[in-house]
């Protein structure tokens, strides 16, 4: 089973897709670092959007039809235009400076949908540098509380899914 197949039925993905559909003011969607190239195919649920993906993975394995893809670190990527909505799912816990990363997300679109592991204990995932993450920590990174939020349980884990509307 690959990375994406393992997540196909996760509720946090369904919640993020619902937020995109409900709050996006247009069809241009940017997805940042969510594992699409590693098989996470949730963008197939949004075929009516012009989907662009930016991922640091150099593996160009799985490609979704109709999805533009860039291989780069988001922090270094020259934004190629204005989007209507940005998705960034299960990424912030990995980046050294989440506040700067989030600031760049907000420069790309007026609607930003994020998810983070919710209250995972430090050390649960060796690649997470910010666990545990709760609403207060996320608000400190963003500089405000989300306009919409949901805590979802997938298997034995919780995730916080939020939407910010500028």
C-alpha positions, 0 to 999 in steps of 0.5 A: 500500500502506498502513501495515498492509498493508506489515506483514501478514506481519511475524514480530514481529506473529506473535510478539507475538500468540503471546505474548498467547495464551500469557501473557494471564490473561484476555480484556481486551486493550489495544493502545497505539499500534500503527498499527491505525487506519492499517491494521495489522490484526493484532488480527484474529488475536485475535478471542477478546479484548475489544480496546481500542485507544488511538492518537494518530492523529486519522485515524479511517480504518480501523476493525476490527469489534469493537475499541473505539478511543480517540484520545488520547496514551497519556500523557494517557489516563485508563485506563478499567479494568484489562486482562489484557494490554497490547500496545505494538509499535514505539512506545517508540522514538518517545516522549521518556520511555520509562521513564514510558510503560512504567510506565503500561503496567504500571499497566494490566495484569499482562502487557505485550508490547512490541516495539522495533527491535533495534539499528537504527542512529541515524538509520535512521528519522528519527522514532526518538529512541532508536536503537539499542535493545538488551536492556540499554537496554530493561531500563534503561527497564523496570527488569528483564529480560523473562520471555520474549523473541525477536529476529525478522528481518523483511525487512532489519530485526530487532525485539526482542519481549518479554513481562513477567509481573507 
